[in-house]
Amino acid sequence: MVALLAATGWPARANDSAAELSIGGLQFVRTNDVAMESENLRIALDRVSVRYQFANVTAKPVTLTVAFPLPDIDLSEAENIALPSNDPINFVDFETKVDSSPAPLTVDQRAMVGNRDVSALLRELKLPLLPIGSREIRVNDLPEATRARLVDDGLLIPAGMSDNGRQQYAPGWVVKTSAVRQQVFPPTRTVLVEHQYRPSVGSSPDTILRLSLRRSGALAQEVARYRKEYCVQDTFLAELDKRAGSNQTNSAKLQERRISYVLKTGANWAGPIRSFKLTIDPGGSDRLVSFCPGRLKASPAAGNMLEYTASDFKPDADLKILVIGTF
């Protein structure tokens, strides 16, 4: 999208925009022995928090594997991805509590080139699997023998030429991270599980939905994708036009923020989620929000919050939320 917009004159450079990662809540092994009594999901630009209540529907304790799968990070595209934290292991700062007590998960992280696990090689060379923050790899500062070995093994990929005509390289492996633990659900008692993390928020310094841009024939396909993925209604566009006007320049300084949330894994239980609540906090009273609510019904909410609820809810789609405003 960034390349397309740059080619058509949208005033944004590739390094001004960042793509969001699709992250969800905790995942459990599919089971008919545990029911989800309720799920209270709150999504804000700086924090996602989820509060689950589970009930063991059998007469015996049930032990399930709990996982929090972090999205894969393709380092060949990492500079365009919004990573919320510089922690090379817990790069979304996730935390979990069970019945109000901290419940740490065991983190497994691997580096892959295709189907080949190259974690051991990176550790042998004393290089981080996820080179972000203070662990960032300066390829040109690596010993020549190390750089040559990484190139030969496919871990470094060509990344253009320097001003003096020297071949440049960048990390090219994929980092796979997951966090797991075992959770016991005793019979005849509700278990409260709370989970929070910092989301990966996509951002752009303008919005493709401004009138002068969405009328561009070159951007028609991308505008149509936005309208479909975020269920953008005419009333939303009318309010946006009122704020942005029809000028070619973005004089109102409107920007986009985008969050993707994996919701479908909430359908792994004995029956549907009996009570589901979604709260969206856009973080400012002047911000516009659009997403596809599906079977969720809007409820009255305080301030600038948006609130949706459902009973006997079985999610069949993930959430993609678009926020437009000044930030």
LUMTORDREN-801409 format. One line per 8 residues: their letters; for each residue x, y, z of N, C-alpha, C. Coordinates in steps of 0.001 Angstrom, whole numbers, plus 500000, padded with zeros to 6 digits. Layout:
N
a	X:Y:Z:X:Y:Z:X:Y:Z ~ ...;
***
This chain:
327
mvallaat	500825:498807:500000:500000:500000:500000:500859:501244:500000 ~ 501924:501253:500826:502780:502425:500904:503419:502708:499557 ~ 503911:501651:498891:504540:501846:497591:503546:502402:496591 ~ 502316:501910:496616:501291:502373:495694:500992:503844:495922 ~ 500850:504222:497190:500509:505605:497488:501648:506536:497143 ~ 502872:506101:497371:504003:506944:497011:504054:507153:495508 ~ 503720:506106:494748:503751:506207:493293:502663:507119:492758 ~ 501591:507290:493518:500485:508109:493035:500455:509482:493695;
gwparand	501523:509823:494437:501631:511166:494946:501037:511387:496315 ~ 500602:510323:497015:500118:510512:498394:501290:510978:499227 ~ 501129:512041:500029:502272:512620:500735:502724:511785:501912 ~ 503220:510590:501622:503759:509725:502671:504898:508929:502104 ~ 505990:508875:502835:507110:508051:502429:507005:506721:503162 ~ 507716:505697:502625:507608:504360:503212:507975:504364:504691 ~ 508980:505173:505072:509383:505144:506477:508499:505999:507356 ~ 507439:506605:506792:506467:507344:507599:505335:506436:508070;
saaelsig	505165:505302:507432:504052:504415:507717:504563:503106:508306 ~ 503704:502462:509071:504069:501181:509662:502875:500250:509571 ~ 503150:498972:509290:502086:497974:509180:501835:497337:510541 ~ 500557:497088:510828:500196:496444:512092:500375:494937:512011 ~ 500611:494315:513155:500642:492868:513254:499308:492387:513818 ~ 498825:491265:513331:497568:490714:513806:497835:489841:515026 ~ 497365:490313:516189:497583:489614:517454:496217:489378:518090 ~ 496115:488374:518924:494838:488097:519574:495012:487921:521059;
glqfvrtn	494159:487124:521656:494240:486849:523079:494882:485499:523327 ~ 494670:484975:524507:495187:483657:524840:494479:482586:524024 ~ 495205:481547:523684:494626:480420:522954:494746:479165:523810 ~ 493701:478365:523769:493648:477123:524527:493377:475974:523563 ~ 493824:474796:523955:493501:473611:523172:491978:473460:523103 ~ 491476:473116:521937:490020:472936:521772:489509:471885:522748 ~ 488423:472209:523450:487929:471295:524475:486421:471418:524619 ~ 485802:470305:525029:484381:470304:525390:484188:470238:526899;
dvamesen	485313:470308:527649:485241:470162:529101:485204:471499:529834 ~ 485548:472577:529142:485599:473900:529767:484770:474868:528933 ~ 483921:475632:529589:483090:476630:528912:483593:478031:529260 ~ 483478:478943:528303:483812:480328:528575:482538:481049:529004 ~ 482477:481370:530294:481306:482053:530823:481199:483474:530281 ~ 482343:484162:530223:482311:485534:529734:483684:485929:529207 ~ 483675:486895:528302:484907:487503:527803:484664:488997:527695 ~ 485531:489756:528350:485461:491211:528332:486735:491717:527670;
lrialdrv	486613:492188:526447:487756:492593:525621:487770:494109:525478 ~ 488885:494718:525832:489036:496159:525673:490228:496430:524774 ~ 489988:497165:523690:491042:497478:522732:491264:498978:522704 ~ 492476:499397:523028:492890:500787:522925:494182:500829:522116 ~ 494579:502021:521709:495779:502139:520897:497043:501807:521679 ~ 496998:501938:522996:498192:501681:523795:498123:500379:524587 ~ 496948:499742:524654:496828:498545:525477:495623:497719:525060 ~ 495815:496407:524959:494711:495458:524789:494619:494654:526070;
svryqfan	493440:494583:526641:493251:493778:527851:492031:492883:527673 ~ 492130:491667:528188:491060:490687:528072:490845:490057:529446 ~ 489583:489933:529809:489215:489307:531089:488264:488151:530773 ~ 488737:486927:531029:487949:485731:530758:487470:485110:532073 ~ 486291:484508:532020:485826:483662:533114:485487:482293:532535 ~ 486132:481251:533084:485974:479894:532584:485313:479016:533638 ~ 484547:478044:533173:483912:477084:534078:484165:475673:533572 ~ 484684:474827:534442:484868:473411:534153:483487:472744:534235;
vtakpvtl	483031:472166:533143:481686:471581:533116:481700:470096:533460 ~ 482873:469572:533881:482959:468170:534275:483110:468086:535798 ~ 483182:466879:536312:483317:466664:537760:484768:466467:538177 ~ 485716:466561:537227:487124:466346:537530:487951:467554:537075 ~ 489132:467746:537675:490014:468820:537213:490406:468606:535753 ~ 490488:469687:535015:490882:469644:533610:492129:470511:533431 ~ 493174:469930:532839:494409:470669:532580:494528:470938:531083 ~ 494696:472207:530743:494793:472604:529345:496092:473366:529104;
tvafplpd	496600:473262:527886:497736:474077:527474:497234:475453:527053 ~ 497782:476469:527698:497440:477852:527378:498588:478434:526562 ~ 498279:479077:525459:499326:479647:524604:499002:481084:524248 ~ 500042:481875:524118:499914:483220:523564:500856:483287:522371 ~ 500347:483027:521161:501208:483025:519984:501472:484449:519496 ~ 502710:484854:519540:503072:486146:518978:503236:486002:517475 ~ 502966:487041:516724:503059:486933:515263:504494:486749:514806 ~ 504662:486041:513698:505987:485874:513110:506524:487227:512660;
idlseaen	507830:487429:512837:508489:488651:512396:509455:488289:511270 ~ 509135:488725:510061:510016:488543:508915:510992:489717:508904 ~ 512243:489451:509232:513206:490542:509386:513496:491269:508075 ~ 513190:490635:506949:513385:491335:505675:512392:492475:505514 ~ 511317:492470:506330:510306:493521:506266:510146:494237:507603 ~ 511032:493971:508556:510836:494435:509925:510797:495948:510044 ~ 511523:496666:509197:511557:498125:509341:510213:498753:509017 ~ 509305:498015:508371:507972:498536:508059:506898:498031:509021;
ialpsndp	507305:497283:510060:506349:496701:511004:506388:497491:512311 ~ 505205:497738:512872:505115:498456:514145:505311:497479:515296 ~ 506495:497500:515901:506769:496680:517077:506620:497556:518316 ~ 505727:497213:519235:505425:498100:520357:506504:498162:521429 ~ 507427:497198:521467:508444:497168:522511:509788:496789:521896 ~ 510873:497229:522536:512219:496853:522095:512730:495607:522789 ~ 511880:494948:523576:512261:493698:524219:512353:492616:523140 ~ 513535:492014:522928:513684:491044:521841:512957:489721:522079;
infvdfet	512465:489493:523291:511703:488275:523580:510216:488613:523678 ~ 509864:489425:524631:508463:489800:524866:508209:491151:524204 ~ 508122:491159:522883:508080:492425:522160:506694:493070:522125 ~ 505735:492515:522878:504453:493201:523061:504151:493410:524549 ~ 505121:493131:525421:504975:493348:526872:503726:492663:527432 ~ 503515:491382:527078:502316:490698:527554:502445:490297:529014 ~ 501322:490287:529714:501232:489869:531107:499960:489039:531270 ~ 500024:488019:532110:498867:487163:532363:498686:486966:533864;
kvdsspap	497438:486995:534322:497105:486692:535705:496010:485634:535727 ~ 496082:484759:536720:495037:483769:536961:494534:483974:538385 ~ 493235:484242:538511:492650:484557:539814:493464:485629:540536 ~ 493819:486667:539779:494508:487876:540265:495978:487679:540606 ~ 496539:486491:540392:497961:486248:540668:498730:486123:539350 ~ 499944:486699:539271:500730:486592:538041:500927:485144:537626 ~ 500802:484886:536336:500945:483531:535805:501870:483590:534592 ~ 503178:483561:534821:504121:483687:533696:504022:482511:532739;
ltvdqram	504258:482803:531480:504276:481780:530449:505721:481523:530038 ~ 506016:480304:529617:507346:479943:529133:507453:480310:527658 ~ 508464:481113:527329:508598:481626:525965:509556:480759:525170 ~ 509135:480380:523976:509984:479656:523030:510163:480543:521804 ~ 511407:480758:521392:511673:481610:520226:512668:480913:519313 ~ 512341:480931:518028:513199:480279:517038:513379:481186:515844 ~ 514500:481016:515154:514771:481734:513905:514743:480724:512769 ~ 514008:481066:511719:513814:480131:510612:514187:480772:509277;
vgnrdvsa	514829:479999:508427:515015:480349:507015:514312:479260:506226 ~ 513146:479575:505692:512309:478541:505094:511890:477563:506176 ~ 512147:476273:505956:511824:475254:506957:513017:474893:507832 ~ 514082:475656:507709:515323:475346:508426:515452:476209:509683 ~ 515669:475544:510833:515852:476246:512091:517320:476671:512193 ~ 517546:478000:512231:518908:478526:512263:519223:479155:513623 ~ 518419:478836:514627:518612:479424:515958:519987:479082:516527 ~ 520392:477815:516392:521667:477385:516969:522832:478135:516332;
llrelklp	522769:478361:515033:523846:479087:514344:523946:480519:514859 ~ 522815:481186:515016:522834:482554:515509:523385:482613:516928 ~ 523000:481658:517767:523516:481645:519137:525016:481355:519142 ~ 525463:480467:518250:526899:480176:518137:527677:481441:517779 ~ 527103:482267:516920:527754:483507:516496:527470:484662:517448 ~ 526742:484362:518555:526402:485363:519579:525597:486527:518987 ~ 524646:486162:518121:523766:487149:517509:522342:486934:518012 ~ 521589:487999:518223:520219:487862:518729:519289:487287:517675;
llpigsre	518297:486512:518120:517312:485970:517186:516420:487092:516665 ~ 516053:488023:517543:515249:489178:517127:516073:490442:517385 ~ 516743:490950:516379:517663:492074:516563:516960:493425:516559 ~ 516368:493774:517688:515698:495065:517800:516238:495805:519013 ~ 515985:497110:519071:516432:497916:520191:517943:497871:520324 ~ 518415:497641:521551:519860:497601:521801:520523:496368:521202 ~ 519728:495395:520757:520281:494165:520161:520333:494233:518643 ~ 520089:495405:518078:520084:495528:516630:521452:495154:516049;
irvndlpe	521442:494447:514945:522672:493997:514298:523127:495040:513285 ~ 524373:495480:513419:524984:496353:512412:525810:495453:511500 ~ 525213:495117:510360:525821:494112:509483:527223:494511:509066 ~ 527435:495793:508759:528747:496229:508280:529822:496129:509359 ~ 529395:496063:510636:530373:495971:511725:530704:494527:512087 ~ 530023:493573:511477:530312:492170:511759:531665:491782:511189 ~ 532390:490850:511849:533632:490336:511255:533362:489758:509866 ~ 534296:489909:508980:534106:489464:507598:533744:487979:507540;
atrarlvd	534376:487149:508376:534092:485711:508354:532661:485426:508800 ~ 532191:486178:509810:530812:486004:510278:529826:486420:509201 ~ 530085:487558:508586:529176:488051:507544:529125:487065:506378 ~ 530278:486534:505970:530321:485599:504838:529551:484318:505166 ~ 529682:483844:506410:528971:482623:506793:527460:482847:506784 ~ 527022:484011:507277:525593:484319:507288:525049:484440:505872 ~ 525823:485027:504978:525393:485142:503581:525303:483753:502944 ~ 526325:482942:503159:526348:481603:502561:525187:480741:503056;
dgllipag	524787:480931:504321:523707:480133:504896:522328:480749:504682 ~ 522263:481853:503951:520978:482459:503612:520366:483314:504693 ~ 521134:483657:505743:520584:484478:506823:520688:485967:506524 ~ 521630:486343:505685:521719:487727:505225:521323:487774:503760 ~ 520505:488764:503412:520028:488895:502039:520451:490246:501481 ~ 520647:490346:500171:521057:491619:499562:520068:492731:499880 ~ 520599:493924:500187:519760:495071:500552:520282:496338:499898 ~ 520518:496251:498578:520952:497426:497835:522453:497620:497885;
msdngrqq	522891:498730:497295:524311:499040:497198:524614:500310:497979 ~ 525802:500379:498538:526229:501582:499239:526632:502647:498227 ~ 526931:503856:498715:527317:504946:497822:528597:504636:497062 ~ 529456:503814:497655:530702:503464:496964:530590:502162:496180 ~ 529354:501691:495973:529130:500515:495139:529321:499193:495835 ~ 529336:499181:497171:529520:497936:497914:528170:497299:498214 ~ 528091:495981:498021:526850:495263:498313:526506:495359:499797 ~ 525237:495727:500085:524748:495793:501456:523865:494586:501736;
yapgwvvk	523810:494183:503023:523016:493034:503418:522156:493393:504627 ~ 521061:492639:504789:520177:492811:505935:519743:491431:506418 ~ 519398:491293:507702:518900:490010:508197:517678:489548:507407 ~ 517614:488244:507117:516536:487744:506277:515825:486532:506841 ~ 515990:486258:508146:515288:485114:508721:513948:485538:509314 ~ 513130:484559:509653:511823:484788:510261:511887:484346:511722 ~ 511441:485221:512622:511455:484917:514058:510066:484436:514478 ~ 510015:483245:515047:508759:482664:515521:508809:482595:517047;
tsavrqqv	507822:483204:517698:507800:483293:519154:506452:482816:519678 ~ 506474:481997:520713:505229:481579:521365:505477:481463:522857 ~ 504410:481679:523621:504490:481563:525076:503407:480588:525530 ~ 503768:479620:526382:502820:478577:526779:502907:478306:528274 ~ 501844:477752:528825:501831:477254:530195:500700:476246:530328 ~ 500717:475471:531412:499646:474539:531712:498725:475176:532753 ~ 497422:475110:532502:496459:475699:533416:495461:474642:533868 ~ 495267:474563:535176:494307:473612:535745:492989:474334:536010;
fpptrtvl	491893:473737:535551:490551:474253:535798:489851:473282:536751 ~ 489729:473651:538034:489088:472740:538979:487588:472646:538736 ~ 486963:471566:539140:485514:471435:538953:484752:472354:539895 ~ 483564:472706:539485:482602:473477:540294:483143:474832:540754 ~ 484091:475404:540001:484591:476720:540366:484954:477498:539110 ~ 484659:478784:539117:485016:479646:537998:486468:480097:538134 ~ 487183:480097:537028:488567:480561:536996:488619:481863:536208 ~ 489225:482892:536824:489366:484191:536182:490763:484294:535578;
vehqyrps	490820:484552:534278:492098:484722:533586:492124:486123:532971 ~ 493151:486899:533305:493307:488247:532762:494593:488326:531956 ~ 494529:489077:530886:495639:489107:529949:495719:490495:529356 ~ 496925:491051:529243:497069:492343:528604:498408:492432:527870 ~ 498446:493296:526872:499685:493526:526125:499573:494836:525349 ~ 500685:495284:524829:500706:496466:523978:500495:496025:522527 ~ 499494:496552:521849:499227:496089:520487:500220:496667:519481 ~ 500333:495982:518374:501059:496506:517216:500075:497359:516427;
vgsspdti	500317:498656:516384:499377:499594:515764:499944:500097:514446 ~ 499240:499818:513357:499637:500367:512077:499349:501851:512027 ~ 500161:502596:511322:499971:504043:511283:500334:504602:509923 ~ 499679:505691:509553:499996:506450:508351:499785:507923:508663 ~ 500620:508808:508127:500532:510227:508449:499425:510958:507700 ~ 498637:510233:506945:497491:510764:506213:496494:509625:506137 ~ 495372:509820:505482:494430:508716:505276:493989:508665:503833 ~ 493991:507481:503293:493583:507256:501910:492112:507589:501691;
lrlslrrs	491348:507705:502782:489917:507962:502655:489568:509452:502563 ~ 490572:510327:502629:490278:511744:502375:489709:511897:500974 ~ 488806:512850:500807:488055:512988:499564:488956:513080:498342 ~ 489975:513917:498387:490819:514108:497209:491591:512851:496845 ~ 491859:511982:497829:492581:510750:497554:491649:509629:497123 ~ 490514:509504:497770:489642:508380:497420:488970:508584:496060 ~ 489008:509808:495526:488500:510043:494176:489515:509692:493097 ~ 490745:509397:493504:491790:509059:492547:491543:507674:491956;
galaqeva	491517:507593:490654:491316:506303:490003:492417:505312:490329 ~ 493643:505818:490517:494767:504932:490810:494628:504275:492173 ~ 493847:504898:493063:493689:504365:494413:492351:503664:494623 ~ 491565:503518:493563:490207:502988:493695:490184:501591:494317 ~ 491094:500734:493908:491105:499362:494435:491440:499354:495923 ~ 492381:500211:496330:492764:500266:497737:491650:500869:498585 ~ 490964:501867:498062:489834:502459:498768:488730:501419:498953 ~ 488481:500624:497908:487462:499574:497996:487836:498540:499054;
ryrkeycv	489122:498227:499147:489565:497275:500178:489312:497839:501571 ~ 489642:499102:501762:489380:499744:503054:487898:499662:503407 ~ 487057:500020:502452:485619:500060:502737:485105:498677:503124 ~ 485655:497628:502493:485218:496268:502797:485793:495777:504120 ~ 487103:495930:504324:487752:495372:505515:487320:496065:506796 ~ 487030:497372:506713:486661:498131:507905:485183:498517:507924 ~ 484410:497992:506963:482976:498293:506883:482723:499807:506963 ~ 483447:500557:506149:483335:502017:506147:482001:502419:505516;
qdtflael	481187:503165:506260:479872:503582:505800:479921:505003:505229 ~ 478887:505359:504468:478818:506700:503886:478770:507778:504965 ~ 478123:507485:506087:478054:508471:507173:479449:508749:507752 ~ 480280:507724:507809:481660:507878:508275:482417:508806:507328 ~ 482275:508551:506015:482975:509369:505021:482465:510801:505025 ~ 481171:510981:505244:480610:512332:505287:481209:513130:506447 ~ 481347:512481:507605:481950:513160:508759:483431:513436:508513 ~ 484110:512489:507877:485518:512698:507537:485677:513883:506592;
dkragsnq	484808:513969:505582:484886:515080:504617:484636:516418:505301 ~ 483745:516406:506279:483454:517640:506998:484707:518144:507714 ~ 485494:517210:508232:486688:517595:508983:487884:517867:508080 ~ 488014:517070:507025:489213:517164:506184:489063:518135:505032 ~ 487811:518397:504590:487611:519240:503420:488001:518520:502144 ~ 488049:519255:501060:488338:518644:499757:489689:519082:499200 ~ 490513:519742:500038:491813:520189:499569:492718:519009:499243 ~ 493637:519223:498316:494596:518184:497969:495530:517898:499148;
tnsaklqe	495896:518949:499866:496792:518776:501014:495995:518395:502262 ~ 496674:517757:503179:496060:517300:504423:496157:518419:505462 ~ 495430:519505:505220:495533:520681:506086:495003:520407:507492 ~ 494096:519445:507641:493562:519101:508966:494500:518186:509745 ~ 495575:517734:509087:496584:516865:509711:495974:515585:510284 ~ 495038:515003:509528:494430:513739:509950:495378:512581:509659 ~ 495360:511587:510546:496189:510402:510386:495353:509152:510610 ~ 495942:508017:510236:495305:506713:510457:496035:505935:511540;
rrisyvlk	495259:505150:512293:495792:504096:513137:494969:502852:512871 ~ 495616:501689:512827:494931:500441:512493:495343:499348:513485 ~ 494350:498607:513970:494603:497484:514871:493899:496245:514331 ~ 494625:495124:514301:494030:493836:513936:494048:492933:515158 ~ 492912:492293:515435:492800:491429:516605:492226:490082:516177 ~ 492929:488998:516530:492482:487641:516197:491421:487225:517207 ~ 490180:487153:516757:489050:486868:517650:488520:485447:517491 ~ 488760:484836:516346:488109:483555:516040:488494:482432:516989;
tganwagp	489652:482533:517671:490038:481458:518586:489159:481423:519821 ~ 488249:482379:519974:487293:482317:521060:486206:481284:520842 ~ 486298:480543:519756:485270:479538:519442:485743:478124:519762 ~ 486658:477980:520704:487256:476673:521003:486637:475973:522204 ~ 485437:476405:522639:484943:475963:523929:483724:475051:523844 ~ 483340:474570:525027:482116:473781:525125:480943:474746:524979 ~ 480497:474911:523760:479424:475861:523490:479969:477252:523213 ~ 479107:478211:522921:479535:479581:522621:479947:480333:523884;
irsfklti	480513:481533:523689:480827:482414:524819:479502:482963:525332 ~ 479194:482698:526567:477856:483026:527061:477614:484535:527136 ~ 478655:485286:527482:478516:486741:527542:479797:487379:527015 ~ 479664:488161:525955:480831:488785:525335:480651:490295:525303 ~ 481713:491015:525639:481675:492479:525612:482954:493006:524983 ~ 482799:493909:524031:483928:494562:523372:483848:496055:523636 ~ 484940:496621:524136:485045:498060:524314:486199:498567:523461 ~ 485936:499574:522641:486976:500195:521820:487210:501604:522347;
dpggsdrl	488447:501888:522700:488834:503211:523193:489754:503860:522173 ~ 489250:504808:521365:490095:505430:520342:491086:506435:520900 ~ 490928:506788:522195:491910:507640:522831:491711:509130:522650 ~ 490660:509549:521968:490397:510971:521772:488964:511171:521338 ~ 488341:512225:521822:486921:512438:521552:486645:512845:520109 ~ 487686:513276:519383:487474:513747:518016:487855:512700:516975 ~ 488054:511449:517383:488524:510432:516453:487374:509595:515908 ~ 487479:509246:514642:486482:508425:513966:486924:506967:513992;
vsfcpgrl	485975:506065:514225:486270:504638:514317:485365:503870:513372 ~ 485949:502929:512637:485149:502060:511776:485686:500638:511854 ~ 484767:499675:511968:485126:498259:511938:483862:497481:511614 ~ 484001:496178:511402:482861:495328:511068:482367:494628:512331 ~ 481239:495053:512898:480777:494474:514163:480168:493086:514036 ~ 479772:492688:512815:479150:491373:512674:477897:491263:513522 ~ 477829:490231:514378:476637:490016:515219:476657:490842:516499 ~ 477716:491598:516729:477786:492404:517948:476815:493570:517872;
kaspaagn	476176:493866:518993:475203:494950:519050:475771:496109:519864 ~ 475620:497319:519330:476121:498503:520015:475342:498743:521306 ~ 476067:499154:522354:475468:499474:523644:475900:500875:524060 ~ 475131:501526:524924:475548:502849:525407:476881:502737:526146 ~ 477760:503725:525916:479073:503721:526555:479411:505128:527016 ~ 480303:505203:527989:480677:506499:528556:481721:507188:527693 ~ 481637:508525:527625:482648:509319:526942:482771:508972:525477 ~ 484002:508827:525026:484251:508543:523617:484411:507053:523340;
mleytasd	484109:506216:524324:484218:504764:524147:483121:504245:523221 ~ 483406:503129:522566:482401:502389:521823:482269:501029:522486 ~ 481037:500585:522679:480814:499339:523404:479846:498458:522622 ~ 480193:497160:522548:479372:496189:521822:479257:494934:522669 ~ 478119:494279:522601:477896:493082:523405:477221:491996:522562 ~ 477282:490767:523072:476583:489642:522451:476431:488547:523483 ~ 475357:487800:523366:475134:486627:524207:475249:485381:523350 ~ 475709:484287:523969:475910:483029:523236:476643:483306:521923;
fkpdadlk	477802:483915:522082:478570:484439:520951:479608:483422:520493 ~ 479617:483138:519207:480637:482280:518616:481322:483073:517505 ~ 482487:483664:517786:483134:484536:516792:483536:483768:515545 ~ 483205:484343:514404:483538:483701:513134:484401:484591:512251 ~ 484861:485718:512781:485725:486624:512026:486618:487376:512996 ~ 487757:487822:512515:488660:488615:513321:488292:490090:513212 ~ 488867:490903:514096:488567:492328:514123:489655:493111:513402 ~ 489232:494062:512586:490143:495021:511967:489543:496402:512225;
ilvigtf	490242:497205:513003:489714:498482:513482:490508:499636:512881 ~ 489779:500593:512313:490394:501776:511718:490031:502998:512568 ~ 491040:503777:512929:490846:505006:513687:491461:506150:512890 ~ 490682:507212:512658:491171:508383:511938:490979:509616:512804 ~ 492009:510432:512892:491919:511651:513681:493273:512314:513789 ~ 493420:513203:514766:494718:513809:515055:495325:513086:516246 ~ 496636:512905:516206:497309:512097:517222:498531:512855:517747;
***
